[in-house]
């Protein structure tokens, strides 16, 4: 698709969503945001998709908001969320719980795991996008920075809630307050990045991991665990354990448990069915 700022491809149970402004290090624009949400809505609704990978074209992952847009907002003195009067908005992942009904936190409300393949610079909103993925792989030497303090901005889009829960409050304060650049290797030591791979192996390695998950993991189990992982961070242990007991009873009576046990007994790969009910591409 000529001029597409977001590319979308599905293969072997994995949807790859690629930010595609390589000449601008995939700097974020309102149009990119709308196309990005549409691609994720398509992936979340498609029964052929079991895992979602997000990456960037060229040398960067997402170098933050496009400076032209920031300049326009500075001149106007007001925030532009990219919405346009009369234009239908697509918001996947919304309706699960209010905490996920926001820019970027909606990733936590998707029904499928999201893996960020951070191939280069991730700054500002690009850093936020990376953080709200469930799993993060990064290219060796990739530069990551919050950048908000240098622009006179607060921590954006709820990353002030997420980052301390991923790496701890003191480390989050360091990255947020200083806006210093962190290389992928240090990010892995902090626990912000799950795995660092050579640049030329990042996307192949991420896709290999995603395809194995798509082939071997129950979609119903992945959905249940994603709801537990993020929902339980907003709850207490009693609530988490109680809900897990209910989920376990229900899923033991379901087809995926029976298939998983049969596959283990027969020493064969499992044949799990896709998630049944598709979600709407519009607001939920």
PyMOL commands that set and color helices and strands:
alter all, ss='L'
color gray80, all
select helices_A, chain A and resi 22-24+30-45+67-76+98-100+105-109+125-131+149-151+159-167+169-178+184-190+199-216+219-234+237-252+255-266
alter helices_A, ss='H'
color red, helices_A
select strands_A, chain A and resi 6-11+14-19+51-56+60-62+113-118+121-123+135-139+143-145+182-183+195-197
alter strands_A, ss='S'
color yellow, strands_A
deselect
rebuild
show_as cartoon
